[in-house]
Amino acid sequence: MGQTPRLKVDIGGLKLDNPVMTASGTFGYGEEFSQLTDIDRLGAIVAKGISLLPRPGNPPPRICETAAGLLNAIGLENVGIKRFIREKVPFLRRCGTKVIANILGDRVEDYGELCAILSDCDGVDAIEVNISCPNVKKGGMAFGTDPDTVAEITKTCKENSKLPVIIKLSPNVTDITLTARAAAAAGADALSLINTITAMAIDTEKRKAVLGNIIGGLSGPAIKPVALRMVWQTAQAVDIPLIGIGGIMTATDAIEFILAGATAVQVGTANFINPGTGEDIVHGLSEYMNRHGTRDINELRGAINS
């Protein structure tokens, strides 16, 4: 039997035992899944997004299945930063894996304040920044669609954070490399991509939108080819670590993203089908590497043959 493959990766200073994480919003605050899978086997947990104040979210229905995917309009419902630190962090602090807090805001200033608070929070190892939120100061346009605003948020987060800052990019743009370059130039330690794709579904019998919010975010296998293409494009444009997200259900999916240039991956929609998907992927990565004689997972990054 050969050596155990090395799965350790470095995400902008955040060192992980393996490259498999959960995606924000699909794994609760970690504790909800703790009886369903061995959380300590994961490289990191990305907690459900947190804002300064609690949010009630959108009116129901909030979720529906689509062909090879999932459509959600949860509306960023969350308990707020104070309850997160008081009620959720104690469990996360006891985990044997790294913890990434995902943050969201209505104003650029919100992001800075959240970073400052979380930087002093024992139990949080890095911050992922959701820039797909509407900017209330600019009439609701999503922060993540404008490179200048992406740069401004990144700079604000870096100025207020002692922890690695990961910017989560929106796919709802013409050219994702523009926002990727803006975030990298402003000091982002890493990028995660992609967030959900704006979409909708219609009930033809009722002749109305299925979701209470009418539109929502599409995730799951249906978006994987789009996400893979965007990761590959971004890997050509920036020199900071990338975390690939979008329809990852198996180790083969994860390897595709790594070959395209990702340093790590996040598992999202698959958690609703099989809470142990992340564990299965970690095992599958080792199997693949043994089969191909690869000793270090980092050897596979960007190793797609032209």
C-alpha positions in Angstrom: 0.0 0.0 0.0 1.3 3.5 -1.0 1.5 6.6 1.1 -1.7 8.4 2.2 -2.2 11.2 -0.3 -1.7 14.7 1.0 -4.9 16.7 1.0 -3.8 19.8 2.9 -4.4 23.2 1.2 -3.8 26.8 2.0 -6.6 29.4 1.2 -5.0 32.8 1.6 -3.4 31.9 4.9 -6.3 29.6 6.1 -4.7 26.1 6.3 -7.1 23.2 5.8 -6.6 19.5 6.3 -8.5 18.9 3.0 -10.1 21.1 0.3 -13.8 20.1 1.0 -16.1 22.7 2.7 -19.8 23.2 3.1 -21.5 26.1 1.2 -23.1 28.8 3.2 -26.8 28.4 3.6 -26.8 24.7 3.0 -25.4 23.4 6.3 -27.1 25.7 8.9 -24.7 26.8 11.6 -23.1 23.4 11.7 -24.8 21.9 14.7 -27.9 21.0 12.7 -25.9 18.5 10.7 -23.6 17.3 13.5 -25.7 14.1 14.1 -25.9 13.3 10.4 -22.2 13.4 9.4 -18.7 13.6 10.9 -18.1 17.3 10.7 -14.5 16.9 11.8 -13.7 15.1 8.5 -14.4 18.3 6.5 -11.8 20.9 5.6 -14.1 23.7 6.9 -17.6 24.6 7.7 -19.0 27.8 6.1 -21.9 28.9 8.3 -25.2 30.4 7.2 -24.8 34.1 6.2 -25.0 36.6 9.1 -26.0 40.3 9.0 -25.7 42.9 11.7 -29.4 42.6 12.7 -31.7 39.5 12.4 -33.6 39.0 9.2 -37.0 37.3 8.7 -36.4 36.4 5.1 -38.8 36.2 2.2 -42.5 35.1 2.3 -43.1 31.4 1.5 -43.0 29.4 -0.6 -39.2 29.8 -0.5 -37.9 26.7 -2.2 -38.7 24.3 -5.1 -37.0 21.7 -7.1 -36.2 22.2 -10.8 -34.7 20.0 -13.4 -31.3 18.9 -12.0 -31.4 21.7 -9.5 -32.9 23.7 -6.6 -34.5 27.1 -6.6 -34.5 29.1 -3.4 -35.6 32.5 -2.2 -34.9 32.2 1.5 -34.1 35.9 1.6 -31.0 35.6 3.8 -33.0 34.8 6.9 -30.6 34.7 9.9 -30.3 35.3 13.6 -28.0 38.3 13.4 -24.4 38.7 14.6 -25.2 39.0 18.4 -27.1 35.7 18.6 -24.6 34.1 16.2 -21.8 34.8 18.6 -23.8 34.0 21.7 -25.7 30.9 20.5 -23.9 29.4 17.5 -20.2 30.0 17.9 -19.8 27.9 21.1 -20.6 24.8 19.1 -18.4 25.8 16.2 -15.6 26.5 18.6 -15.6 22.9 19.7 -15.5 21.5 16.2 -12.3 19.8 15.0 -12.4 21.7 11.7 -12.0 25.3 10.5 -14.9 27.7 10.6 -15.7 30.3 8.1 -18.3 33.0 8.9 -20.3 34.3 5.9 -21.4 37.9 6.1 -23.9 40.1 4.2 -25.1 43.7 4.4 -27.2 46.5 3.0 -24.4 49.0 3.0 -20.6 48.9 2.5 -20.2 50.0 6.1 -22.1 46.9 7.3 -19.4 44.7 6.0 -16.7 46.6 7.7 -18.5 46.4 11.0 -19.2 42.7 10.8 -15.5 42.0 9.9 -14.4 44.0 13.0 -16.7 42.1 15.3 -15.8 38.6 13.9 -12.1 39.3 14.0 -12.3 39.3 17.7 -14.5 36.2 17.9 -12.7 33.1 19.1 -14.0 30.2 17.0 -14.0 31.9 13.6 -11.0 31.3 11.3 -11.9 33.3 8.2 -14.6 35.5 6.7 -16.5 34.9 3.4 -18.2 38.0 2.0 -21.5 37.6 0.2 -21.6 40.5 -2.3 -24.8 39.3 -4.1 -26.9 41.4 -1.7 -28.8 44.5 -2.9 -27.1 47.9 -2.2 -29.8 50.0 -0.5 -27.8 53.2 -1.2 -27.8 52.5 -4.9 -31.4 51.6 -5.5 -31.1 47.9 -4.9 -28.4 47.0 -7.4 -26.5 44.0 -6.3 -23.1 44.9 -4.8 -21.4 42.1 -6.8 -22.3 43.3 -10.3 -20.2 46.5 -10.1 -16.3 46.1 -10.0 -15.8 49.4 -8.3 -18.2 48.4 -5.5 -16.6 45.0 -5.2 -13.3 46.7 -4.8 -14.7 49.1 -2.2 -16.3 46.3 -0.1 -13.1 44.2 -0.3 -11.0 47.1 0.8 -13.4 47.9 3.7 -13.3 44.2 4.8 -9.6 44.0 4.7 -9.1 47.2 6.7 -11.4 45.8 9.4 -10.4 42.2 9.5 -7.6 40.3 11.2 -8.8 37.1 9.5 -8.4 36.0 5.9 -11.1 37.6 3.7 -12.8 35.5 1.0 -15.0 37.3 -1.5 -17.9 35.3 -2.9 -18.5 36.3 -6.5 -21.9 36.6 -8.2 -22.3 34.8 -11.5 -25.0 37.3 -12.6 -22.5 39.4 -14.6 -21.4 39.6 -18.2 -17.7 39.0 -17.4 -16.9 37.5 -14.0 -13.1 38.2 -14.4 -13.8 41.9 -14.0 -15.2 41.6 -10.5 -12.6 38.9 -9.7 -9.8 41.2 -10.7 -11.3 44.1 -8.7 -11.5 42.0 -5.6 -8.0 40.6 -6.0 -6.5 44.1 -6.6 -8.3 45.4 -3.5 -6.6 42.8 -1.4 -8.9 39.8 -1.2 -7.1 36.7 0.2 -9.2 34.3 -1.9 -12.4 34.2 -4.0 -15.3 31.7 -3.9 -17.4 31.2 -6.9 -20.1 30.9 -7.9 -23.1 32.1 -6.0 -26.6 31.1 -7.3 -27.8 32.1 -10.7 -30.9 34.3 -10.7 -33.9 32.2 -12.0 -37.6 31.5 -11.5 -40.3 28.8 -11.9 -44.0 29.1 -12.8 -47.0 27.0 -11.7 -48.9 26.7 -15.0 -52.1 25.6 -13.3 -52.2 28.6 -10.9 -50.5 30.8 -13.5 -48.3 32.3 -10.9 -44.7 32.1 -9.8 -43.9 29.1 -7.6 -41.7 31.2 -5.2 -43.3 33.8 -3.0 -40.5 36.2 -4.0 -41.1 35.3 -7.7 -37.4 35.0 -8.5 -34.7 33.1 -6.6 -31.3 31.5 -6.9 -30.7 28.4 -8.9 -28.2 25.9 -7.5 -27.3 22.2 -8.0 -26.0 20.1 -10.9 -27.8 22.3 -13.5 -25.4 25.1 -12.9 -22.2 23.1 -12.7 -21.0 23.6 -16.3 -21.5 27.4 -15.9 -19.6 27.4 -12.5 -16.8 25.3 -13.9 -16.3 27.7 -16.8 -16.3 30.7 -14.6 -13.7 29.1 -12.2 -11.5 28.3 -15.2 -11.8 31.8 -16.6 -11.1 33.4 -13.2 -8.0 31.1 -12.7 -6.6 32.7 -15.8 -7.3 36.2 -14.5 -6.1 36.3 -10.9 -3.3 34.7 -8.8 -5.1 34.2 -5.5 -6.7 31.0 -4.3 -10.2 30.1 -5.7 -12.9 28.0 -4.0 -15.2 26.3 -6.6 -18.9 26.1 -6.0 -21.8 24.9 -8.1 -23.4 21.5 -8.4 -20.7 19.5 -6.8 -22.2 16.1 -5.9 -19.2 13.7 -6.2 -15.5 13.5 -5.9 -15.3 13.6 -9.7 -17.1 16.9 -9.7 -14.7 18.3 -7.1 -11.7 17.1 -9.1 -13.1 18.9 -12.2 -13.1 22.2 -10.3 -9.6 21.6 -9.0 -8.3 20.8 -12.5 -9.9 24.0 -13.7 -7.9 26.0 -11.1 -9.7 25.8 -7.8 -7.7 25.2 -4.6 -10.8 24.0 -2.7 -14.5 23.4 -3.2 -17.8 23.9 -1.4 -20.6 21.4 -1.3 -24.1 23.0 -1.2 -27.3 21.5 -2.6 -26.0 18.0 -2.3 -26.1 18.3 1.5 -30.0 18.3 1.3 -29.9 15.0 -0.5 -27.1 13.3 1.5 -25.6 15.1 4.5 -22.5 13.0 4.2 -21.6 14.1 0.7 -18.6 16.1 2.0 -17.2 13.1 3.8 -17.8 11.0 0.7 -15.9 13.5 -1.5 -12.9 13.6 0.9 -12.7 9.8 0.6 -13.2 9.9 -3.1 -10.3 12.5 -3.6 -7.9 10.1 -1.9 -9.1 7.2 -4.0 -8.6 9.2 -7.2 -5.2 10.3 -6.2 -4.1 6.8 -5.4 -5.4 5.6 -8.7 -3.4 8.3 -10.6 -0.3 8.2 -8.5 -0.8 11.7 -7.2 0.8 12.4 -3.8 -0.3 16.0 -3.2 -3.8 17.4 -4.1 -2.1 20.7 -5.0 -0.5 19.0 -8.0 -3.9 18.7 -9.6 -4.7 22.5 -9.4 -5.1 23.9 -12.9 -3.7 20.7 -14.4 -6.2 20.5 -17.2 -4.6 19.4 -20.4 -5.0 21.7 -23.4 
